[in-house]
Amino acid sequence: MTAPFGERFAAALAKRGQFCVGIDPHAGLLQEWDLDDTVEGLERFALTVVDAVAPYCSVVKPQSAFYERFGSRGVAVLERVIAESRAAGALVLLDVKRGDIGSTSQAYAEAYLDPSSPLAADAVTISPYLGFGSLMPFVEVARTHGAGLFVLAATSNKEGPEVQGAVTNDDFGGRTVASTMLAHLRDLNGAVRPLGSFGAVVGATIEGTGLDFAINGPILAPGYGEQGGTAADILRIFGDAARQVVASSSRAVLRLGPDAAAMGNAVHRANDELRSLIG
Ligand SMILES: O=c1ccn([C@@H]2O[C@H](COP(=O)(O)O)[C@@H](O)[C@H]2O)c(=O)[nH]1
């Protein structure tokens, strides 16, 4: 029986550190690596990154869009990325940002979280734009299989606050949407030890929001590196919750390839920096 994701996440961060590499095969990066923008180029790129970083990272985060761009053969590459990263000991957080009415959420959840699916990962990112309740099938499937979820709360992009900073009416608590998502996650995680399995996505780039990050669950902080987020930002934004954060960076690491040692060293450096500030 697989241990719950929150337990596996806490153990992985304690063992391998708080840095996550996003495995995002951008067309521009394929070109920088001297690879063709084809499924063969995609495969070479993605598997080189897996070999270089998955043995050291606590978490890797492939972004599904860059694989879907190549149709079914690209998705087959994604399946290999997931399987080989897990075999190398990394947790795989598949960045798909799915979310729909409940019955469709059920199918998405089975596609990404049921271990019998070829695309099954340890956790996925999901979008609560259809209402947090529409995500309950993901919660149930995640509970059944010991998987994790990361719900978009306060994303790293500058356009996010238009929606995430909007205030709900009194029937729904009169709080910002981001704060409402964090409250739902706090309720789901309860007092589970060492950590619940239901996490939030909060950008490493956001400015003082007054949000309460004590959700007793994992937090993904994308926007580290290329988008400007630093280890100091992780401490500034999350305070006491900083130890539950995995900071994610894609392009800033991938640009160092195809030199595997350079990408591996970037992981060690980022982990050291986060450890020295957060403990
Ligand atoms: O708020 C969010 C949520 C997800 N992302 C994703 O993370 C990476 C960021 O890539 P970089 O190259 O490090 O900027 C990418 O896959 C995004 O889709 C995010 O940036 N912000």
The ligand as a Gaussian input file, in Angstrom:
#p B3LYP/6-31G(d) Opt

LIG

0 1
 O        1.696000      29.826000     -10.936000
 C        2.263000      29.099000     -11.748000
 C        1.917000      27.771000     -11.936000
 C        2.645000      27.004000     -12.793000
 N        3.688000      27.528000     -13.494000
 C        4.447000      26.596000     -14.372000
 O        5.772000      26.479000     -13.834000
 C        6.726000      26.494000     -14.898000
 C        7.586000      27.739000     -14.794000
 O        8.633000      27.698000     -15.708000
 P        9.919000      28.690000     -15.626000
 O       10.660000      28.374000     -16.878000
 O       10.686000      28.347000     -14.395000
 O        9.370000      30.068000     -15.607000
 C        5.924000      26.385000     -16.179000
 O        5.735000      25.014000     -16.455000
 C        4.595000      27.016000     -15.821000
 O        3.528000      26.518000     -16.590000
 C        4.041000      28.833000     -13.308000
 O        4.997000      29.351000     -13.922000
 N        3.317000      29.590000     -12.438000

